[in-house]
Amino acid sequence: MAKRILVVDDDPEIRNLLRMTFESVGYEVKTALDGRIALDTIKNDPPDLITSDVIMPTLNGFEFCDRIKKDKELQHIPVILLTSRDDEANLFYHDFTEPDAYIKKPFDAEELLEIVRKLLG
């Protein structure tokens, strides 16, 4: 059975790009527009890995990751945060929420896939 990835991003172009990237190498992909929708999706059908944008409405990527990593039933799911920001505040919050990886946009698809493969074993 194919590994399942949840892509969380409010930008439809990024969601589509990530979906195509992951599906092109055999992953099953679901998407969500923001962290709140993603939390509802995860509770019903937990993925094997999550990629999440940082800057999103309703529940941003930092808050979303924090909730995943503090939930005993979900904390085993690897989370990759993607952001176009690269300032000290983001890096501090990154350490606090403990994502499994942090990738700056624009990202290299091959680099992202390599990180995904490592996290999924």
mmCIF file of the C-alpha atoms, coordinates in Angstrom:
data_MODEL
# 
_entry.id   MODEL 
# 
loop_
_atom_site.group_PDB 
_atom_site.id 
_atom_site.type_symbol 
_atom_site.label_atom_id 
_atom_site.label_alt_id 
_atom_site.label_comp_id 
_atom_site.label_asym_id 
_atom_site.label_entity_id 
_atom_site.label_seq_id 
_atom_site.pdbx_PDB_ins_code 
_atom_site.Cartn_x 
_atom_site.Cartn_y 
_atom_site.Cartn_z 
_atom_site.occupancy 
_atom_site.B_iso_or_equiv 
_atom_site.pdbx_formal_charge 
_atom_site.auth_seq_id 
_atom_site.auth_comp_id 
_atom_site.auth_asym_id 
_atom_site.auth_atom_id 
_atom_site.pdbx_PDB_model_num 
ATOM 1   C CA . MET A 1 1   ? 0.000   0.000  0.000  1.00 0.00 ? 1   MET A CA 1 
ATOM 2   C CA . ALA A 1 2   ? 1.282   3.474  -0.900 1.00 0.00 ? 2   ALA A CA 1 
ATOM 3   C CA . LYS A 1 3   ? 2.375   5.806  1.876  1.00 0.00 ? 3   LYS A CA 1 
ATOM 4   C CA . ARG A 1 4   ? -0.071  8.648  2.448  1.00 0.00 ? 4   ARG A CA 1 
ATOM 5   C CA . ILE A 1 5   ? 0.909   12.313 2.648  1.00 0.00 ? 5   ILE A CA 1 
ATOM 6   C CA . LEU A 1 6   ? -1.287  15.200 3.773  1.00 0.00 ? 6   LEU A CA 1 
ATOM 7   C CA . VAL A 1 7   ? -0.395  18.527 2.125  1.00 0.00 ? 7   VAL A CA 1 
ATOM 8   C CA . VAL A 1 8   ? -1.601  21.569 4.090  1.00 0.00 ? 8   VAL A CA 1 
ATOM 9   C CA . ASP A 1 9   ? -1.335  24.908 2.285  1.00 0.00 ? 9   ASP A CA 1 
ATOM 10  C CA . ASP A 1 10  ? -3.716  27.775 1.562  1.00 0.00 ? 10  ASP A CA 1 
ATOM 11  C CA . ASP A 1 11  ? -2.110  28.413 -1.849 1.00 0.00 ? 11  ASP A CA 1 
ATOM 12  C CA . PRO A 1 12  ? -3.776  26.205 -4.505 1.00 0.00 ? 12  PRO A CA 1 
ATOM 13  C CA . GLU A 1 13  ? -0.720  26.361 -6.794 1.00 0.00 ? 13  GLU A CA 1 
ATOM 14  C CA . ILE A 1 14  ? 1.608   25.076 -4.047 1.00 0.00 ? 14  ILE A CA 1 
ATOM 15  C CA . ARG A 1 15  ? -0.909  22.378 -3.049 1.00 0.00 ? 15  ARG A CA 1 
ATOM 16  C CA . ASN A 1 16  ? -1.089  21.234 -6.683 1.00 0.00 ? 16  ASN A CA 1 
ATOM 17  C CA . LEU A 1 17  ? 2.696   21.321 -7.134 1.00 0.00 ? 17  LEU A CA 1 
ATOM 18  C CA . LEU A 1 18  ? 3.239   19.249 -3.991 1.00 0.00 ? 18  LEU A CA 1 
ATOM 19  C CA . ARG A 1 19  ? 0.454   16.828 -4.948 1.00 0.00 ? 19  ARG A CA 1 
ATOM 20  C CA . MET A 1 20  ? 1.992   16.258 -8.400 1.00 0.00 ? 20  MET A CA 1 
ATOM 21  C CA . THR A 1 21  ? 5.497   15.912 -6.943 1.00 0.00 ? 21  THR A CA 1 
ATOM 22  C CA . PHE A 1 22  ? 4.455   13.274 -4.429 1.00 0.00 ? 22  PHE A CA 1 
ATOM 23  C CA . GLU A 1 23  ? 2.076   11.402 -6.728 1.00 0.00 ? 23  GLU A CA 1 
ATOM 24  C CA . SER A 1 24  ? 4.767   11.218 -9.432 1.00 0.00 ? 24  SER A CA 1 
ATOM 25  C CA . VAL A 1 25  ? 6.780   8.893  -7.178 1.00 0.00 ? 25  VAL A CA 1 
ATOM 26  C CA . GLY A 1 26  ? 3.847   6.802  -5.956 1.00 0.00 ? 26  GLY A CA 1 
ATOM 27  C CA . TYR A 1 27  ? 2.607   8.505  -2.782 1.00 0.00 ? 27  TYR A CA 1 
ATOM 28  C CA . GLU A 1 28  ? -1.112  8.885  -2.114 1.00 0.00 ? 28  GLU A CA 1 
ATOM 29  C CA . VAL A 1 29  ? -1.922  12.547 -1.416 1.00 0.00 ? 29  VAL A CA 1 
ATOM 30  C CA . LYS A 1 30  ? -4.730  14.377 0.375  1.00 0.00 ? 30  LYS A CA 1 
ATOM 31  C CA . THR A 1 31  ? -4.842  18.133 0.789  1.00 0.00 ? 31  THR A CA 1 
ATOM 32  C CA . ALA A 1 32  ? -6.229  20.684 3.235  1.00 0.00 ? 32  ALA A CA 1 
ATOM 33  C CA . LEU A 1 33  ? -6.531  24.477 3.005  1.00 0.00 ? 33  LEU A CA 1 
ATOM 34  C CA . ASP A 1 34  ? -5.397  25.215 6.563  1.00 0.00 ? 34  ASP A CA 1 
ATOM 35  C CA . GLY A 1 35  ? -4.417  23.660 9.875  1.00 0.00 ? 35  GLY A CA 1 
ATOM 36  C CA . ARG A 1 36  ? -7.932  23.485 11.299 1.00 0.00 ? 36  ARG A CA 1 
ATOM 37  C CA . ILE A 1 37  ? -9.267  21.543 8.298  1.00 0.00 ? 37  ILE A CA 1 
ATOM 38  C CA . ALA A 1 38  ? -6.162  19.352 8.411  1.00 0.00 ? 38  ALA A CA 1 
ATOM 39  C CA . LEU A 1 39  ? -6.755  18.454 12.078 1.00 0.00 ? 39  LEU A CA 1 
ATOM 40  C CA . ASP A 1 40  ? -10.258 17.230 11.216 1.00 0.00 ? 40  ASP A CA 1 
ATOM 41  C CA . THR A 1 41  ? -8.847  15.200 8.298  1.00 0.00 ? 41  THR A CA 1 
ATOM 42  C CA . ILE A 1 42  ? -6.103  13.638 10.428 1.00 0.00 ? 42  ILE A CA 1 
ATOM 43  C CA . LYS A 1 43  ? -8.435  12.491 13.199 1.00 0.00 ? 43  LYS A CA 1 
ATOM 44  C CA . ASN A 1 44  ? -10.552 10.544 10.692 1.00 0.00 ? 44  ASN A CA 1 
ATOM 45  C CA . ASP A 1 45  ? -7.740  9.272  8.478  1.00 0.00 ? 45  ASP A CA 1 
ATOM 46  C CA . PRO A 1 46  ? -4.179  9.779  9.794  1.00 0.00 ? 46  PRO A CA 1 
ATOM 47  C CA . PRO A 1 47  ? -1.529  10.141 7.065  1.00 0.00 ? 47  PRO A CA 1 
ATOM 48  C CA . ASP A 1 48  ? 1.980   8.727  7.165  1.00 0.00 ? 48  ASP A CA 1 
ATOM 49  C CA . LEU A 1 49  ? 3.527   12.212 6.775  1.00 0.00 ? 49  LEU A CA 1 
ATOM 50  C CA . ILE A 1 50  ? 2.401   15.856 6.706  1.00 0.00 ? 50  ILE A CA 1 
ATOM 51  C CA . THR A 1 51  ? 3.765   18.868 4.857  1.00 0.00 ? 51  THR A CA 1 
ATOM 52  C CA . SER A 1 52  ? 2.440   22.205 6.052  1.00 0.00 ? 52  SER A CA 1 
ATOM 53  C CA . ASP A 1 53  ? 2.866   25.804 5.049  1.00 0.00 ? 53  ASP A CA 1 
ATOM 54  C CA . VAL A 1 54  ? 3.688   28.138 7.938  1.00 0.00 ? 54  VAL A CA 1 
ATOM 55  C CA . ILE A 1 55  ? 1.667   31.225 7.022  1.00 0.00 ? 55  ILE A CA 1 
ATOM 56  C CA . MET A 1 56  ? -2.004  30.206 6.755  1.00 0.00 ? 56  MET A CA 1 
ATOM 57  C CA . PRO A 1 57  ? -5.325  31.598 7.974  1.00 0.00 ? 57  PRO A CA 1 
ATOM 58  C CA . THR A 1 58  ? -7.261  30.118 10.893 1.00 0.00 ? 58  THR A CA 1 
ATOM 59  C CA . LEU A 1 59  ? -4.470  27.901 12.271 1.00 0.00 ? 59  LEU A CA 1 
ATOM 60  C CA . ASN A 1 60  ? -0.932  28.547 11.075 1.00 0.00 ? 60  ASN A CA 1 
ATOM 61  C CA . GLY A 1 61  ? 1.704   25.891 10.477 1.00 0.00 ? 61  GLY A CA 1 
ATOM 62  C CA . PHE A 1 62  ? 3.497   26.476 13.801 1.00 0.00 ? 62  PHE A CA 1 
ATOM 63  C CA . GLU A 1 63  ? 0.276   26.057 15.790 1.00 0.00 ? 63  GLU A CA 1 
ATOM 64  C CA . PHE A 1 64  ? -0.772  23.096 13.656 1.00 0.00 ? 64  PHE A CA 1 
ATOM 65  C CA . CYS A 1 65  ? 2.573   21.328 14.145 1.00 0.00 ? 65  CYS A CA 1 
ATOM 66  C CA . ASP A 1 66  ? 2.463   22.068 17.877 1.00 0.00 ? 66  ASP A CA 1 
ATOM 67  C CA . ARG A 1 67  ? -0.945  20.396 18.183 1.00 0.00 ? 67  ARG A CA 1 
ATOM 68  C CA . ILE A 1 68  ? 0.199   17.338 16.227 1.00 0.00 ? 68  ILE A CA 1 
ATOM 69  C CA . LYS A 1 69  ? 3.381   16.919 18.266 1.00 0.00 ? 69  LYS A CA 1 
ATOM 70  C CA . LYS A 1 70  ? 1.536   17.307 21.601 1.00 0.00 ? 70  LYS A CA 1 
ATOM 71  C CA . ASP A 1 71  ? -1.152  14.746 20.740 1.00 0.00 ? 71  ASP A CA 1 
ATOM 72  C CA . LYS A 1 72  ? -0.109  11.272 21.939 1.00 0.00 ? 72  LYS A CA 1 
ATOM 73  C CA . GLU A 1 73  ? -2.060  9.587  19.129 1.00 0.00 ? 73  GLU A CA 1 
ATOM 74  C CA . LEU A 1 74  ? -0.605  11.772 16.365 1.00 0.00 ? 74  LEU A CA 1 
ATOM 75  C CA . GLN A 1 75  ? 2.899   12.763 17.508 1.00 0.00 ? 75  GLN A CA 1 
ATOM 76  C CA . HIS A 1 76  ? 4.496   9.873  15.604 1.00 0.00 ? 76  HIS A CA 1 
ATOM 77  C CA . ILE A 1 77  ? 3.489   11.457 12.262 1.00 0.00 ? 77  ILE A CA 1 
ATOM 78  C CA . PRO A 1 78  ? 6.446   13.299 10.701 1.00 0.00 ? 78  PRO A CA 1 
ATOM 79  C CA . VAL A 1 79  ? 5.736   16.970 9.978  1.00 0.00 ? 79  VAL A CA 1 
ATOM 80  C CA . ILE A 1 80  ? 7.631   19.065 7.449  1.00 0.00 ? 80  ILE A CA 1 
ATOM 81  C CA . LEU A 1 81  ? 7.086   22.828 7.669  1.00 0.00 ? 81  LEU A CA 1 
ATOM 82  C CA . LEU A 1 82  ? 7.514   24.856 4.472  1.00 0.00 ? 82  LEU A CA 1 
ATOM 83  C CA . THR A 1 83  ? 7.936   28.626 4.566  1.00 0.00 ? 83  THR A CA 1 
ATOM 84  C CA . SER A 1 84  ? 9.097   31.571 2.522  1.00 0.00 ? 84  SER A CA 1 
ATOM 85  C CA . ARG A 1 85  ? 10.226  33.348 5.718  1.00 0.00 ? 85  ARG A CA 1 
ATOM 86  C CA . ASP A 1 86  ? 13.676  32.885 7.178  1.00 0.00 ? 86  ASP A CA 1 
ATOM 87  C CA . ASP A 1 87  ? 13.951  35.095 10.224 1.00 0.00 ? 87  ASP A CA 1 
ATOM 88  C CA . GLU A 1 88  ? 14.986  34.402 13.809 1.00 0.00 ? 88  GLU A CA 1 
ATOM 89  C CA . ALA A 1 89  ? 11.408  34.366 15.099 1.00 0.00 ? 89  ALA A CA 1 
ATOM 90  C CA . ASN A 1 90  ? 10.523  31.544 12.698 1.00 0.00 ? 90  ASN A CA 1 
ATOM 91  C CA . LEU A 1 91  ? 13.620  29.578 13.681 1.00 0.00 ? 91  LEU A CA 1 
ATOM 92  C CA . PHE A 1 92  ? 12.823  29.995 17.385 1.00 0.00 ? 92  PHE A CA 1 
ATOM 93  C CA . TYR A 1 93  ? 9.249   28.847 16.874 1.00 0.00 ? 93  TYR A CA 1 
ATOM 94  C CA . HIS A 1 94  ? 10.545  25.969 14.716 1.00 0.00 ? 94  HIS A CA 1 
ATOM 95  C CA . ASP A 1 95  ? 12.595  24.710 17.668 1.00 0.00 ? 95  ASP A CA 1 
ATOM 96  C CA . PHE A 1 96  ? 9.639   25.115 20.027 1.00 0.00 ? 96  PHE A CA 1 
ATOM 97  C CA . THR A 1 97  ? 7.128   23.119 17.948 1.00 0.00 ? 97  THR A CA 1 
ATOM 98  C CA . GLU A 1 98  ? 9.582   20.387 16.982 1.00 0.00 ? 98  GLU A CA 1 
ATOM 99  C CA . PRO A 1 99  ? 8.759   19.681 13.330 1.00 0.00 ? 99  PRO A CA 1 
ATOM 100 C CA . ASP A 1 100 ? 10.737  16.835 11.817 1.00 0.00 ? 100 ASP A CA 1 
ATOM 101 C CA . ALA A 1 101 ? 12.044  19.091 9.041  1.00 0.00 ? 101 ALA A CA 1 
ATOM 102 C CA . TYR A 1 102 ? 11.905  22.741 8.045  1.00 0.00 ? 102 TYR A CA 1 
ATOM 103 C CA . ILE A 1 103 ? 12.257  23.690 4.365  1.00 0.00 ? 103 ILE A CA 1 
ATOM 104 C CA . LYS A 1 104 ? 12.502  27.179 2.913  1.00 0.00 ? 104 LYS A CA 1 
ATOM 105 C CA . LYS A 1 105 ? 10.478  28.069 -0.196 1.00 0.00 ? 105 LYS A CA 1 
ATOM 106 C CA . PRO A 1 106 ? 11.140  27.966 -3.023 1.00 0.00 ? 106 PRO A CA 1 
ATOM 107 C CA . PHE A 1 107 ? 12.124  24.367 -2.456 1.00 0.00 ? 107 PHE A CA 1 
ATOM 108 C CA . ASP A 1 108 ? 13.905  21.875 -4.660 1.00 0.00 ? 108 ASP A CA 1 
ATOM 109 C CA . ALA A 1 109 ? 11.547  18.958 -5.416 1.00 0.00 ? 109 ALA A CA 1 
ATOM 110 C CA . GLU A 1 110 ? 14.317  16.345 -5.291 1.00 0.00 ? 110 GLU A CA 1 
ATOM 111 C CA . GLU A 1 111 ? 15.575  17.658 -1.942 1.00 0.00 ? 111 GLU A CA 1 
ATOM 112 C CA . LEU A 1 112 ? 12.032  17.564 -0.550 1.00 0.00 ? 112 LEU A CA 1 
ATOM 113 C CA . LEU A 1 113 ? 11.494  14.003 -1.824 1.00 0.00 ? 113 LEU A CA 1 
ATOM 114 C CA . GLU A 1 114 ? 14.772  12.900 -0.252 1.00 0.00 ? 114 GLU A CA 1 
ATOM 115 C CA . ILE A 1 115 ? 13.672  14.272 3.131  1.00 0.00 ? 115 ILE A CA 1 
ATOM 116 C CA . VAL A 1 116 ? 10.266  12.609 2.755  1.00 0.00 ? 116 VAL A CA 1 
ATOM 117 C CA . ARG A 1 117 ? 11.875  9.248  1.942  1.00 0.00 ? 117 ARG A CA 1 
ATOM 118 C CA . LYS A 1 118 ? 14.151  9.499  4.997  1.00 0.00 ? 118 LYS A CA 1 
ATOM 119 C CA . LEU A 1 119 ? 11.267  10.386 7.313  1.00 0.00 ? 119 LEU A CA 1 
ATOM 120 C CA . LEU A 1 120 ? 9.096   7.564  5.991  1.00 0.00 ? 120 LEU A CA 1 
ATOM 121 C CA . GLY A 1 121 ? 11.924  5.018  6.219  1.00 0.00 ? 121 GLY A CA 1 
# 
